Amino acid sequence: MTITKNDEAVSPVIGVILMVAITVILAAVIAAFVFGMAGNIQKTKIVSFSVSRPNPGMVTVTFQGGQDAASLNATFWSANGIPTGEDENATVGHSFTFAAGSNAHIVGVGTFTDGSKQVIVDTTA
Protein backbone atom coordinates (compact mmCIF):
# COMPACT_ATOMS: atom_id res chain seq x y z
CA MET A 1 0.00 0.00 0.00
CA THR A 2 1.39 3.36 -1.03
CA ILE A 3 0.44 6.61 0.71
CA THR A 4 0.67 9.72 -1.39
CA LYS A 5 0.62 13.23 -0.03
CA ASN A 6 -1.65 15.72 -1.86
CA ASP A 7 -0.34 19.33 -1.63
CA GLU A 8 -2.41 20.77 -4.46
CA ALA A 9 -4.59 22.99 -2.21
CA VAL A 10 -1.72 24.75 -0.42
CA SER A 11 -0.71 27.02 -3.28
CA PRO A 12 -4.24 28.36 -4.09
CA VAL A 13 -4.95 29.11 -0.41
CA ILE A 14 -1.73 31.09 -0.03
CA GLY A 15 -2.48 32.91 -3.28
CA VAL A 16 -5.94 33.97 -2.04
CA ILE A 17 -4.52 35.18 1.29
CA LEU A 18 -1.88 37.25 -0.50
CA MET A 19 -4.46 38.78 -2.87
CA VAL A 20 -6.70 39.78 0.06
CA ALA A 21 -3.72 41.33 1.89
CA ILE A 22 -2.69 43.32 -1.21
CA THR A 23 -6.26 44.56 -1.67
CA VAL A 24 -6.50 45.71 1.97
CA ILE A 25 -3.14 47.53 1.80
CA LEU A 26 -4.04 49.18 -1.50
CA ALA A 27 -7.40 50.35 -0.12
CA ALA A 28 -5.68 51.81 2.96
CA VAL A 29 -3.15 53.73 0.85
CA ILE A 30 -5.85 55.15 -1.43
CA ALA A 31 -8.01 56.15 1.55
CA ALA A 32 -5.07 57.89 3.24
CA PHE A 33 -4.36 59.87 0.08
CA VAL A 34 -7.97 60.85 -0.59
CA PHE A 35 -8.94 61.76 2.98
CA GLY A 36 -5.65 63.04 4.31
CA MET A 37 -3.37 64.63 1.77
CA ALA A 38 -5.77 65.81 -0.93
CA GLY A 39 -7.43 68.38 1.33
CA ASN A 40 -4.23 70.41 1.78
CA ILE A 41 -3.45 70.91 -1.91
CA GLN A 42 -3.93 74.48 -3.09
CA LYS A 43 -4.80 75.32 -6.69
CA THR A 44 -1.94 77.02 -8.52
CA LYS A 45 -2.86 80.38 -10.04
CA ILE A 46 -1.81 81.04 -13.62
CA VAL A 47 -0.56 84.58 -14.31
CA SER A 48 2.27 85.85 -16.48
CA PHE A 49 4.84 88.62 -16.09
CA SER A 50 7.75 89.66 -18.29
CA VAL A 51 10.96 91.02 -16.77
CA SER A 52 13.21 93.47 -18.65
CA ARG A 53 16.01 95.95 -17.97
CA PRO A 54 15.42 99.44 -19.39
CA ASN A 55 18.89 100.40 -18.07
CA PRO A 56 21.57 98.64 -15.98
CA GLY A 57 20.27 99.85 -12.61
CA MET A 58 16.53 99.30 -13.12
CA VAL A 59 14.17 96.35 -13.66
CA THR A 60 10.72 96.59 -15.24
CA VAL A 61 8.09 93.90 -14.77
CA THR A 62 5.02 93.94 -16.99
CA PHE A 63 1.77 92.08 -16.24
CA GLN A 64 0.96 89.97 -19.30
CA GLY A 65 -2.30 88.40 -18.03
CA GLY A 66 -3.16 84.74 -17.70
CA GLN A 67 -6.03 82.48 -16.77
CA ASP A 68 -6.29 83.94 -13.24
CA ALA A 69 -5.50 87.56 -14.16
CA ALA A 70 -8.84 88.82 -12.85
CA SER A 71 -8.20 87.41 -9.37
CA LEU A 72 -4.78 89.09 -8.87
CA ASN A 73 -4.99 91.91 -6.30
CA ALA A 74 -1.41 93.11 -5.85
CA THR A 75 2.21 92.10 -6.30
CA PHE A 76 5.13 92.45 -3.89
CA TRP A 77 8.61 92.67 -5.41
CA SER A 78 12.10 92.09 -4.05
CA ALA A 79 15.61 92.16 -5.50
CA ASN A 80 18.28 90.01 -3.82
CA GLY A 81 15.96 89.54 -0.83
CA ILE A 82 15.44 93.28 -0.28
CA PRO A 83 11.83 94.49 -0.69
CA THR A 84 11.59 96.98 -3.55
CA GLY A 85 7.91 97.80 -3.48
CA GLU A 86 4.29 96.82 -3.81
CA ASP A 87 2.23 97.24 -6.96
CA GLU A 88 -1.52 97.36 -6.39
CA ASN A 89 -2.36 98.01 -10.04
CA ALA A 90 -3.12 94.49 -11.25
CA THR A 91 -4.29 95.34 -14.75
CA VAL A 92 -3.01 93.58 -17.84
CA GLY A 93 -0.30 95.62 -19.56
CA HIS A 94 0.67 97.58 -16.45
CA SER A 95 4.42 97.91 -15.79
CA PHE A 96 6.23 98.39 -12.48
CA THR A 97 9.84 99.63 -12.41
CA PHE A 98 12.26 99.42 -9.48
CA ALA A 99 15.97 99.67 -8.76
CA ALA A 100 18.06 96.50 -8.85
CA GLY A 101 21.75 95.83 -9.39
CA SER A 102 23.11 93.66 -12.17
CA ASN A 103 22.34 89.93 -11.98
CA ALA A 104 19.75 90.59 -9.27
CA HIS A 105 17.55 87.76 -8.01
CA ILE A 106 14.04 89.10 -8.67
CA VAL A 107 11.10 87.59 -6.79
CA GLY A 108 7.48 88.63 -7.18
CA VAL A 109 4.71 87.41 -4.88
CA GLY A 110 1.10 87.86 -5.91
CA THR A 111 -1.91 88.14 -3.60
CA PHE A 112 -5.23 86.94 -4.94
CA THR A 113 -8.90 87.62 -4.18
CA ASP A 114 -9.28 84.31 -2.33
CA GLY A 115 -6.59 85.41 0.16
CA SER A 116 -3.88 83.13 -1.19
CA LYS A 117 -0.32 84.18 -1.95
CA GLN A 118 1.90 82.66 -4.59
CA VAL A 119 5.34 83.27 -6.05
CA ILE A 120 4.66 84.51 -9.57
CA VAL A 121 8.18 85.49 -10.69
CA ASP A 122 11.51 84.03 -9.57
CA THR A 123 14.32 84.92 -11.95
CA THR A 124 17.70 86.56 -12.29
CA ALA A 125 17.90 89.73 -14.34
C-alpha positions as CSV (number, residue, x, y, z in Angstrom):
1,M,0.0,0.0,0.0
2,T,1.4,3.4,-1.0
3,I,0.4,6.6,0.7
4,T,0.7,9.7,-1.4
5,K,0.6,13.2,0.0
6,N,-1.6,15.7,-1.9
7,D,-0.3,19.3,-1.6
8,E,-2.4,20.8,-4.5
9,A,-4.6,23.0,-2.2
10,V,-1.7,24.8,-0.4
11,S,-0.7,27.0,-3.3
12,P,-4.2,28.4,-4.1
13,V,-4.9,29.1,-0.4
14,I,-1.7,31.1,0.0
15,G,-2.5,32.9,-3.3
16,V,-5.9,34.0,-2.0
17,I,-4.5,35.2,1.3
18,L,-1.9,37.3,-0.5
19,M,-4.5,38.8,-2.9
20,V,-6.7,39.8,0.1
21,A,-3.7,41.3,1.9
22,I,-2.7,43.3,-1.2
23,T,-6.3,44.6,-1.7
24,V,-6.5,45.7,2.0
25,I,-3.1,47.5,1.8
26,L,-4.0,49.2,-1.5
27,A,-7.4,50.4,-0.1
28,A,-5.7,51.8,3.0
29,V,-3.1,53.7,0.9
30,I,-5.8,55.1,-1.4
31,A,-8.0,56.1,1.5
32,A,-5.1,57.9,3.2
33,F,-4.4,59.9,0.1
34,V,-8.0,60.9,-0.6
35,F,-8.9,61.8,3.0
36,G,-5.6,63.0,4.3
37,M,-3.4,64.6,1.8
38,A,-5.8,65.8,-0.9
39,G,-7.4,68.4,1.3
40,N,-4.2,70.4,1.8
41,I,-3.5,70.9,-1.9
42,Q,-3.9,74.5,-3.1
43,K,-4.8,75.3,-6.7
44,T,-1.9,77.0,-8.5
45,K,-2.9,80.4,-10.0
46,I,-1.8,81.0,-13.6
47,V,-0.6,84.6,-14.3
48,S,2.3,85.8,-16.5
49,F,4.8,88.6,-16.1
50,S,7.8,89.7,-18.3
51,V,11.0,91.0,-16.8
52,S,13.2,93.5,-18.7
53,R,16.0,96.0,-18.0
54,P,15.4,99.4,-19.4
55,N,18.9,100.4,-18.1
56,P,21.6,98.6,-16.0
57,G,20.3,99.8,-12.6
58,M,16.5,99.3,-13.1
59,V,14.2,96.4,-13.7
60,T,10.7,96.6,-15.2
61,V,8.1,93.9,-14.8
62,T,5.0,93.9,-17.0
63,F,1.8,92.1,-16.2
64,Q,1.0,90.0,-19.3
65,G,-2.3,88.4,-18.0
66,G,-3.2,84.7,-17.7
67,Q,-6.0,82.5,-16.8
68,D,-6.3,83.9,-13.2
69,A,-5.5,87.6,-14.2
70,A,-8.8,88.8,-12.9
71,S,-8.2,87.4,-9.4
72,L,-4.8,89.1,-8.9
73,N,-5.0,91.9,-6.3
74,A,-1.4,93.1,-5.9
75,T,2.2,92.1,-6.3
76,F,5.1,92.5,-3.9
77,W,8.6,92.7,-5.4
78,S,12.1,92.1,-4.0
79,A,15.6,92.2,-5.5
80,N,18.3,90.0,-3.8
81,G,16.0,89.5,-0.8
82,I,15.4,93.3,-0.3
83,P,11.8,94.5,-0.7
84,T,11.6,97.0,-3.5
85,G,7.9,97.8,-3.5
86,E,4.3,96.8,-3.8
87,D,2.2,97.2,-7.0
88,E,-1.5,97.4,-6.4
89,N,-2.4,98.0,-10.0
90,A,-3.1,94.5,-11.2
91,T,-4.3,95.3,-14.8
92,V,-3.0,93.6,-17.8
93,G,-0.3,95.6,-19.6
94,H,0.7,97.6,-16.5
95,S,4.4,97.9,-15.8
96,F,6.2,98.4,-12.5
97,T,9.8,99.6,-12.4
98,F,12.3,99.4,-9.5
99,A,16.0,99.7,-8.8
100,A,18.1,96.5,-8.8
101,G,21.7,95.8,-9.4
102,S,23.1,93.7,-12.2
103,N,22.3,89.9,-12.0
104,A,19.7,90.6,-9.3
105,H,17.6,87.8,-8.0
106,I,14.0,89.1,-8.7
107,V,11.1,87.6,-6.8
108,G,7.5,88.6,-7.2
109,V,4.7,87.4,-4.9
110,G,1.1,87.9,-5.9
111,T,-1.9,88.1,-3.6
112,F,-5.2,86.9,-4.9
113,T,-8.9,87.6,-4.2
114,D,-9.3,84.3,-2.3
115,G,-6.6,85.4,0.2
116,S,-3.9,83.1,-1.2
117,K,-0.3,84.2,-2.0
118,Q,1.9,82.7,-4.6
119,V,5.3,83.3,-6.1
120,I,4.7,84.5,-9.6
121,V,8.2,85.5,-10.7
122,D,11.5,84.0,-9.6
123,T,14.3,84.9,-12.0
124,T,17.7,86.6,-12.3
125,A,17.9,89.7,-14.3
